[in-house]
Amino acid sequence: MTFHLRRTFPAALAAAALAAGLTACGDDDTSTAKAGGDQSAVKGTQASSSDLDLSGVTLRVGVQKDGIRAVLEKTGALKDVPYKVEFSTFQFGPPLVEAAGADKIDLAWVGNTPPLFGAAAGADFKIIAAVREYDNQENSLVVPKGSPIKDFKDLVGKKVAVPKGSSANGYLFSGLKREGIDPKDVELVYLPPADGLAAFTSGRVDAWVVWDPFVQQAEATAGGVAVQGGEPDEHGIGFQIASSKALEDPAKRAVFADYLKRLQGAWSWAKENPDGWAEAWSKDSGLPIEVTKKAAVAKASRLTPVDDEVIGYEQALADLLAEQRVLPKEVDFTSIVEKGVFQPE
């Protein structure tokens, strides 16, 4: 079995809104990956529907600088899969949701907010599993060393960079709501992660709200300090989303179930071996090892079904963003959830 890496790099994400469109789909670097890895770490799981021929299926997985491809390679989790796996790289969550909705990818891991923007825009995708980070934290409020900003209440009148439609966007609005701050009293600068890092590094913004590993990158390379993060403003929840069209194909559904079990096994290994994951993550992403070593600990995660607790958290966030008119309309979170695809063992 081989699996192919199709690296897709964004061409233009100026406003970084959901409507900004897909990242560029040019195949700048196509290669065949070595899937051997640490084969003893993760045992492959056969597709649940043994009567289906999966040999002709190609699973198109969208990734970010999230370490997924690295941990799958490191553990050899995909070594014996009876299908092909093709990876495409995107900057962050909203374009991944749009890509899934347009059936340009089959599957992706995104934060808690991009699916809400996607649902409000009518994107044709479903959530098939939740991702729960063990530290219950995905995002942080990052400020320069020595900054007087210590909490969301200190952001009044300040210039704050955040990627629009991202989990950081949802986290920021939740934090402002908790402090009773009107978002209009904060100067929001919507920038995708790479541009946000540049703005933060150059001092063009007073704070940056973003997720790991960009938090660790800001700390290591730009003198950043994370002053807020996690509960009660977020709960470290993300999602595996899937193309609705792909879900209609029984073979693809079987592949989704198989792949997610393999990813669950790889993440279990990563939790116990963060340094091993960090080394692979650094090599795959180009991030410095001092960044990925911290990020590997912070991003330790597991897959779970979308339960009532998750639904409650997400509906509350959807209602808040609709109330603030960040979303163009109200979203019924349960309408974008498809249960039964991921079956934890």
C-alpha positions in Angstrom: 0.0 0.0 0.0 1.2 3.5 -0.8 -0.4 6.8 0.1 0.2 10.0 -1.7 1.0 13.4 -0.4 -0.5 16.2 -2.5 0.7 19.4 -0.9 -1.8 22.2 -1.6 -0.7 25.7 -0.5 -3.0 28.7 -0.1 -2.8 31.4 -2.8 -4.9 34.1 -1.4 -6.6 34.3 2.0 -6.7 38.1 2.4 -9.8 38.5 4.4 -9.7 34.8 5.5 -13.5 34.7 5.7 -15.3 31.5 4.8 -16.2 33.1 1.5 -12.6 33.6 0.6 -12.6 30.3 -1.2 -10.4 27.2 -1.3 -6.7 27.5 -1.0 -4.9 27.0 -4.2 -5.2 23.5 -5.6 -2.0 23.4 -7.6 0.0 20.2 -7.1 3.3 21.9 -6.2 4.8 18.8 -4.6 3.6 15.3 -5.3 5.4 12.4 -3.8 4.9 8.9 -2.3 5.3 8.8 1.4 7.1 6.1 3.4 4.4 4.6 5.5 6.5 2.1 7.6 7.1 4.3 10.6 7.0 2.9 14.1 4.9 -0.1 13.1 4.7 -1.5 16.6 3.0 1.6 17.9 -0.4 1.3 16.1 -2.1 -1.8 14.8 -4.2 -1.3 11.7 -7.9 -1.8 11.8 -9.7 -3.4 8.9 -12.7 -1.7 7.3 -15.9 -2.5 9.0 -17.7 -3.7 5.9 -15.6 -6.6 4.8 -17.7 -7.3 1.8 -16.8 -3.9 0.3 -13.9 -3.5 -2.2 -11.9 -0.6 -0.9 -9.0 -1.0 -3.2 -10.3 1.7 -5.6 -11.0 4.3 -2.9 -8.8 7.3 -2.4 -9.4 9.1 0.9 -8.7 12.8 0.5 -7.7 14.2 3.8 -7.3 18.0 4.4 -4.7 18.9 7.0 -3.1 22.0 8.5 0.1 22.3 10.5 -1.7 20.0 12.9 0.7 17.1 13.1 -1.8 14.6 11.8 0.2 13.5 8.8 3.3 13.3 10.9 1.8 11.1 13.6 0.3 8.7 11.1 3.6 8.3 9.3 5.6 8.0 12.5 3.4 5.2 13.9 2.9 3.4 10.6 -0.9 3.6 11.2 -1.7 3.6 7.5 0.8 0.9 6.5 -1.7 -1.8 5.7 -4.7 0.2 4.6 -6.6 -1.3 1.7 -7.2 2.1 0.2 -5.1 5.2 -0.8 -4.7 8.3 1.3 -4.0 11.7 -0.2 -3.2 14.7 1.9 -3.8 18.4 1.0 -2.5 21.2 3.1 -4.6 24.3 4.0 -3.8 27.2 6.3 -6.8 26.8 8.7 -10.3 25.6 9.3 -12.7 27.7 7.2 -11.2 26.8 3.8 -11.2 23.1 4.9 -14.9 23.3 5.7 -15.5 24.9 2.3 -13.4 22.3 0.6 -15.4 19.5 2.3 -18.7 21.2 1.3 -17.6 21.4 -2.3 -16.4 17.7 -2.2 -12.8 18.7 -2.9 -11.7 16.8 0.2 -13.4 13.9 2.1 -12.2 14.5 5.6 -10.5 17.1 7.8 -9.9 18.1 11.5 -11.0 21.6 12.3 -11.7 23.6 15.4 -15.1 24.3 17.0 -16.1 27.4 15.1 -15.4 26.8 11.4 -18.3 24.3 11.1 -20.7 27.0 12.4 -19.6 29.4 9.7 -19.9 26.6 7.2 -23.4 25.7 8.3 -24.5 29.4 8.2 -23.1 29.6 4.6 -24.9 26.4 3.5 -21.8 24.3 3.0 -22.6 20.6 2.3 -20.7 18.7 5.0 -21.3 16.8 8.2 -19.5 16.4 11.5 -18.7 12.7 12.1 -16.7 12.8 15.3 -15.5 15.2 18.1 -11.9 15.8 18.9 -11.3 16.5 22.6 -8.0 17.9 23.7 -6.9 16.6 27.1 -6.0 20.0 28.4 -9.5 21.4 27.4 -7.7 24.2 25.6 -7.2 25.0 21.9 -6.6 28.7 21.7 -4.7 31.4 23.7 -4.7 35.2 24.0 -1.0 36.0 23.1 0.6 39.4 23.9 4.1 40.8 23.7 6.3 40.3 26.7 5.7 43.2 29.2 2.3 44.0 27.7 -0.3 45.4 30.2 -2.9 43.2 28.6 -3.7 40.3 31.0 -7.3 39.4 30.1 -10.0 40.1 27.6 -11.2 43.1 29.5 -7.9 44.8 28.7 -8.5 44.6 25.0 -10.8 47.6 24.8 -9.3 50.1 22.3 -6.6 47.6 21.3 -5.8 46.1 18.0 -6.2 42.3 18.0 -5.4 39.9 15.2 -7.5 36.8 14.8 -8.3 34.5 11.9 -11.9 35.0 10.8 -14.2 32.1 11.2 -11.6 30.1 13.2 -11.8 28.5 16.6 -9.8 31.5 17.8 -12.6 33.8 16.5 -15.1 31.9 18.6 -12.9 31.8 21.6 -12.3 35.6 21.4 -16.0 36.4 21.3 -16.7 34.0 24.1 -14.1 35.7 26.3 -15.3 39.2 25.4 -18.9 38.1 26.3 -17.7 36.8 29.7 -16.1 40.2 30.5 -19.1 42.1 29.2 -17.1 43.7 26.5 -18.8 44.8 23.2 -16.6 43.5 20.3 -17.1 46.9 18.7 -14.9 48.4 21.4 -12.0 46.2 20.2 -10.2 46.8 16.9 -10.3 43.4 15.2 -7.8 42.7 12.5 -8.9 39.5 10.6 -5.7 37.8 9.4 -4.9 34.1 8.5 -2.3 32.6 10.8 0.8 33.3 8.7 -0.1 37.0 8.3 -1.2 37.2 12.0 2.2 36.0 13.1 3.9 38.6 10.9 1.7 41.4 12.3 2.3 40.2 15.8 6.1 40.0 15.3 6.3 43.4 13.8 4.2 45.0 16.5 1.4 46.1 14.2 -1.1 44.5 16.6 -1.4 44.6 20.4 -2.5 41.0 20.7 -3.0 37.8 18.7 -5.7 35.2 19.4 -4.7 31.9 17.9 -4.3 28.1 18.5 -1.4 25.7 18.9 1.2 25.4 17.4 1.1 29.0 16.5 0.9 30.0 20.2 4.2 28.1 20.8 5.6 29.6 17.6 4.8 33.1 18.8 6.4 32.3 22.2 9.6 30.9 20.7 10.2 33.3 17.8 8.3 36.5 18.5 8.6 37.1 22.3 4.9 36.2 22.8 3.3 35.4 26.1 0.1 33.4 26.4 -2.0 35.2 29.1 -5.4 33.5 28.7 -6.6 30.2 27.3 -9.1 27.4 27.7 -12.1 27.2 30.0 -14.5 28.8 30.6 -14.3 30.4 27.2 -13.6 27.2 25.3 -13.4 23.5 26.1 -10.7 22.2 23.7 -13.2 20.7 21.3 -12.7 20.3 17.6 -14.3 18.1 14.9 -13.7 15.6 12.2 -15.8 16.9 9.3 -16.7 15.0 6.1 -18.0 15.7 2.7 -21.8 14.9 2.6 -21.4 13.5 -0.9 -18.6 11.2 0.2 -20.8 10.0 3.1 -23.3 8.8 0.6 -20.8 6.2 -0.7 -20.8 3.1 1.5 -17.2 2.4 0.6 -16.1 5.9 1.7 -18.1 5.6 4.9 -16.3 2.3 5.7 -13.0 4.1 5.0 -13.9 7.0 7.3 -14.6 4.6 10.1 -11.3 2.7 9.5 -9.2 5.8 9.2 -10.5 7.4 12.4 -9.8 4.3 14.4 -6.3 4.3 13.1 -5.9 8.0 13.9 -7.2 7.3 17.4 -4.5 4.7 17.8 -1.9 7.1 16.5 -3.0 9.8 18.9 -2.9 7.4 21.8 0.7 6.6 21.0 1.5 10.4 20.6 0.1 11.1 24.1 2.6 8.6 25.6 5.4 9.6 23.2 5.2 13.4 22.7 8.9 13.8 21.9 8.6 11.3 19.1 5.5 13.0 17.7 7.3 16.4 18.0 10.3 15.2 16.0 8.0 13.9 13.2 5.8 17.0 13.3 8.8 19.3 13.0 10.2 17.4 10.0 6.8 17.4 8.3 5.8 21.0 9.0 9.2 22.8 9.1 8.4 24.2 12.5 11.3 24.4 14.9 11.6 21.4 17.3 11.3 23.7 20.3 7.9 24.7 19.0 6.6 21.2 18.2 7.9 19.8 21.5 5.6 22.1 23.4 2.8 21.8 20.9 2.8 18.0 21.1 2.0 18.1 24.8 -0.6 20.8 24.4 -2.3 19.1 21.5 -2.7 15.6 22.9 -6.2 14.6 21.8 -8.6 11.8 21.4 -11.7 11.2 19.3 -15.1 10.8 20.8 -18.7 10.7 19.5 -20.6 14.0 19.4 -22.4 13.7 22.7 -25.0 16.0 24.5 -22.2 17.9 26.3 -20.5 18.8 23.0 -23.8 19.7 21.4 -24.6 22.0 24.3 -21.2 23.8 24.1 -21.5 24.2 20.4 -25.1 25.4 20.3 -24.3 28.0 23.0 -21.4 29.3 20.8 -23.6 29.3 17.7 -26.2 31.3 19.5 -23.6 33.8 20.8 -22.1 34.3 17.3 -25.6 34.8 15.8 -26.5 37.2 18.5 -23.3 39.2 17.8 -24.1 39.0 14.1 -20.8 37.3 13.4 -22.9 34.6 11.8 -25.4 35.7 9.2 -28.1 33.5 10.6 -28.9 31.1 13.4 -27.4 27.6 13.2 -29.0 24.4 14.6 -25.8 22.5 15.5 -27.5 19.1 15.5 -28.4 19.6 11.8 -24.7 19.2 10.8 -23.9 16.2 12.9 -24.0 12.7 11.5 -23.7 10.0 14.2 -22.7 6.4 13.7 -19.7 6.8 11.4 -17.1 6.8 14.2 -17.6 3.9 16.6 -15.1 3.9 19.5 -13.8 0.6 20.6 
